[in-house]
Amino acid sequence: MNSYGDVHRRFLQSFVYYPAQTEKEAFGVYRHACLEQGQQLGCLNTLIEEINRVITRFTTLEIKTGLCELTSKKYYVATNTTECTWMKSTSIYSKKEQYIFKRIVNELIRSAKGYVSSIAFLNLPVKGSITKSERVEILSKFVRDKWLSVKEGNYYMGVRGVLELEPYILQHYRDMLSFCPLCNKLIFWVSFSIDDTRFEQF
């Protein structure tokens, strides 16, 4: 594809509704956009590179690629490259939901196993009155939006959470983290702890 056009715009628009897409889902959107515009299907990665070259000049958005640590599926995620803007949109998440998510991430990073059980989350001390049913609903929302992943009753950092929060975590906790020796990517399933007072910056 030689120039930025309707296929690029149609593909990018899909991330407004689905910020984290599997490779199969993203390719399906791309194929449908090409059919709509009567254009030949090309390489998905090339399309994303072309989109990123344009949008990074005018916005803080970028489509990044990552693997889900639970399923090893490849994802494309629309991320904000500006530090700590990941939860600014109060139109999407309430202050209560943002607060709960911060507490969840705090527990995940402090966890020696890289995950926390659903029971631990439901009993997590929080400010104010938040019922267990509200917590279940909030957890489900963050799993649905790919901020978190869940398996066998345990919650992990989701692929969207990994890509959105990685710059901040690398900046403030690099000495406490582990990296894959092959690809040098940040690994969350490691044993380390952090000072709660430092995490209050989050």
C-alpha positions as CSV (number, residue, x, y, z in Angstrom):
1,M,0.0,0.0,0.0
2,N,1.6,3.2,-1.2
3,S,-0.2,5.9,0.7
4,Y,-2.2,6.5,3.8
5,G,-5.9,6.1,2.9
6,D,-9.3,4.8,3.8
7,V,-8.1,1.3,4.6
8,H,-5.6,2.7,7.2
9,R,-8.3,4.9,8.7
10,R,-10.9,2.1,8.8
11,F,-8.4,-0.2,10.5
12,L,-7.3,2.4,13.0
13,Q,-10.9,3.3,13.8
14,S,-11.5,-0.3,14.9
15,F,-9.2,0.2,17.9
16,V,-11.6,2.8,19.3
17,Y,-13.9,0.0,20.0
18,Y,-11.4,-2.8,20.4
19,P,-8.1,-1.4,21.8
20,A,-6.6,-4.9,22.1
21,Q,-7.0,-7.3,19.2
22,T,-5.5,-10.7,18.5
23,E,-3.6,-11.1,15.3
24,K,-6.5,-13.1,13.8
25,E,-9.0,-10.3,14.8
26,A,-6.8,-7.5,13.5
27,F,-6.3,-9.3,10.2
28,G,-10.0,-9.8,9.9
29,V,-10.6,-6.1,10.3
30,Y,-7.8,-5.4,7.7
31,R,-9.3,-7.9,5.2
32,H,-12.8,-6.4,5.6
33,A,-11.5,-2.9,5.1
34,C,-9.7,-3.9,1.9
35,L,-12.9,-5.6,0.6
36,E,-14.9,-2.4,1.4
37,Q,-12.4,-0.2,-0.4
38,G,-11.7,-2.6,-3.3
39,Q,-8.0,-2.7,-2.5
40,Q,-5.6,-5.7,-2.6
41,L,-4.7,-7.3,0.7
42,G,-1.1,-6.8,1.8
43,C,1.0,-7.4,4.9
44,L,-0.7,-6.5,8.2
45,N,2.6,-5.5,9.8
46,T,3.4,-3.1,7.0
47,L,-0.1,-1.5,7.3
48,I,0.5,-1.0,11.1
49,E,4.0,0.5,10.4
50,E,2.4,2.9,8.0
51,I,-0.3,3.9,10.4
52,N,2.2,4.4,13.3
53,R,4.4,6.6,11.1
54,V,1.4,9.0,10.6
55,I,-0.3,9.0,14.0
56,T,2.9,9.3,16.1
57,R,3.5,12.6,14.4
58,F,0.3,14.1,15.6
59,T,-0.8,12.1,18.7
60,T,0.7,10.1,21.6
61,L,-1.0,6.9,20.3
62,E,0.9,4.0,18.8
63,I,-0.2,0.5,17.9
64,K,2.1,-1.9,19.6
65,T,2.6,-5.7,19.4
66,G,2.8,-8.0,22.4
67,L,2.2,-11.6,23.5
68,C,-0.3,-12.7,26.1
69,E,1.8,-14.4,28.8
70,L,-1.0,-16.9,29.4
71,T,-1.9,-17.9,25.9
72,S,1.2,-16.8,23.9
73,K,-1.3,-15.2,21.4
74,K,0.0,-12.2,19.5
75,Y,-1.9,-9.0,20.1
76,Y,-2.0,-5.6,18.6
77,V,-2.8,-2.9,21.2
78,A,-3.5,0.8,20.8
79,T,-1.4,2.4,23.5
80,N,-0.7,5.9,24.8
81,T,3.0,6.6,24.8
82,T,2.7,9.4,27.4
83,E,3.6,8.1,30.8
84,C,0.8,7.7,33.3
85,T,-2.1,8.7,31.0
86,W,-3.3,5.1,30.8
87,M,-6.3,5.6,33.0
88,K,-7.1,9.3,32.5
89,S,-10.4,8.7,30.6
90,T,-13.0,9.0,33.3
91,S,-15.7,8.5,30.6
92,I,-14.5,4.9,30.4
93,Y,-13.5,4.1,33.9
94,S,-14.9,5.6,37.1
95,K,-12.7,6.9,39.9
96,K,-13.6,3.8,41.9
97,E,-12.6,1.5,39.0
98,Q,-9.3,3.4,38.6
99,Y,-8.6,3.1,42.3
100,I,-9.3,-0.6,42.3
101,F,-7.1,-1.1,39.3
102,K,-4.2,0.7,40.9
103,R,-4.5,-1.5,43.9
104,I,-4.6,-4.6,41.7
105,V,-1.5,-3.7,39.8
106,N,0.2,-2.9,43.1
107,E,-0.5,-6.4,44.3
108,L,0.5,-8.0,41.0
109,I,3.9,-6.3,41.0
110,R,4.5,-7.1,44.6
111,S,3.5,-10.7,44.1
112,A,6.4,-13.2,44.2
113,K,4.5,-15.4,41.7
114,G,3.5,-12.7,39.3
115,Y,-0.2,-13.4,39.9
116,V,-2.8,-13.0,42.6
117,S,-5.8,-15.2,43.5
118,S,-9.3,-14.0,43.0
119,I,-9.9,-14.6,46.8
120,A,-7.0,-12.2,47.6
121,F,-8.4,-9.6,45.3
122,L,-11.9,-9.9,46.8
123,N,-10.4,-9.4,50.3
124,L,-8.0,-6.7,49.3
125,P,-8.1,-3.7,51.8
126,V,-9.4,-0.6,50.0
127,K,-10.6,2.8,50.9
128,G,-14.3,3.4,51.1
129,S,-17.2,0.9,50.7
130,I,-16.8,-1.4,47.8
131,T,-18.8,-4.6,47.9
132,K,-17.5,-8.0,46.8
133,S,-20.0,-8.0,43.9
134,E,-18.7,-4.6,42.8
135,R,-15.2,-6.0,42.9
136,V,-16.2,-9.0,40.8
137,E,-17.8,-6.7,38.2
138,I,-14.8,-4.4,38.1
139,L,-12.4,-7.4,37.7
140,S,-14.5,-8.7,34.9
141,K,-14.4,-5.4,33.2
142,F,-10.6,-5.2,33.3
143,V,-10.3,-8.7,32.0
144,R,-12.7,-8.0,29.2
145,D,-10.7,-4.9,28.2
146,K,-7.4,-6.9,28.4
147,W,-5.8,-5.0,31.2
148,L,-5.9,-8.2,33.2
149,S,-5.9,-11.9,32.4
150,V,-7.4,-14.7,34.5
151,K,-6.7,-18.4,34.6
152,E,-7.9,-21.0,37.1
153,G,-8.9,-18.3,39.6
154,N,-5.7,-16.4,39.4
155,Y,-5.3,-12.9,37.9
156,Y,-2.3,-11.8,35.8
157,M,-1.2,-8.7,34.1
158,G,-3.0,-8.6,30.7
159,V,-1.4,-7.9,27.4
160,R,-2.8,-4.4,27.3
161,G,-1.6,-3.7,30.9
162,V,1.8,-5.0,30.0
163,L,2.2,-2.7,27.0
164,E,0.6,0.4,28.5
165,L,2.3,0.2,31.9
166,E,5.7,-1.0,30.8
167,P,7.3,2.4,30.3
168,Y,6.4,3.5,33.8
169,I,7.4,0.3,35.4
170,L,10.7,0.3,33.6
171,Q,11.4,3.8,34.6
172,H,10.7,3.4,38.3
173,Y,11.5,-0.3,39.0
174,R,14.0,-1.5,36.5
175,D,16.3,-2.9,39.1
176,M,13.5,-5.1,40.4
177,L,12.5,-6.6,37.1
178,S,13.4,-9.6,35.0
179,F,13.7,-9.8,31.2
180,C,13.6,-12.6,28.7
181,P,17.2,-13.5,27.7
182,L,16.1,-14.1,24.1
183,C,14.0,-11.1,23.3
184,N,14.8,-8.8,26.2
185,K,11.1,-8.3,26.9
186,L,9.9,-7.5,30.4
187,I,8.7,-10.6,32.2
188,F,6.0,-10.2,34.9
189,W,6.0,-13.7,36.3
190,V,9.0,-13.1,38.6
191,S,9.7,-12.8,42.3
192,F,10.3,-9.3,43.6
193,S,8.9,-6.8,45.9
194,I,8.6,-3.0,45.9
195,D,8.1,-0.3,48.5
196,D,4.5,0.7,48.8
197,T,5.4,4.3,49.2
198,R,7.2,4.3,45.9
199,F,4.2,2.8,44.2
200,E,2.0,5.7,45.4
201,Q,3.5,7.7,42.5
202,F,1.6,5.4,40.1
